[in-house]
Amino acid sequence: MDIQKIRKSVKESNINWNKHSLERMMKRGIAREEVRQAVLQGEIIEEYPNDYPLPSCLIFSSRLKPLHVVLAYNEENQTIYIITVYIPDLKHFENDLKTRKKI
């Protein structure tokens, strides 16, 4: 996935916030602007090219607070789809909050 294309979509407000992601964000105290900034400043740490219906990725940012953003990107309409957002924890990730722990 091309992080520059994803960031361009954020800057142009081509973002689809699904109900699930908004509910999770509200429950976790995460604002839309925090998600936007995470995508603009963060890095792709995992890619899921075979996800259906669109390829997706996991973005990590620690700019405002550590966040993981799972999003899909549609090349045709240059829109990102926010799937879920969460604060990574040490139960599932190493100290860098980027590397998944081996189970």
Secondary structure, DSSP 8 states (H G I E B T S, - for coil): --HHHHHHHHHTT-EEE-HHHHHHHHHHT--HHHHHHHHHH-EEEEEETT-SSS-EEEEEE-SSS-EEEEEEEETTTTEEEEEEEE---TTTB-TTSSSB---
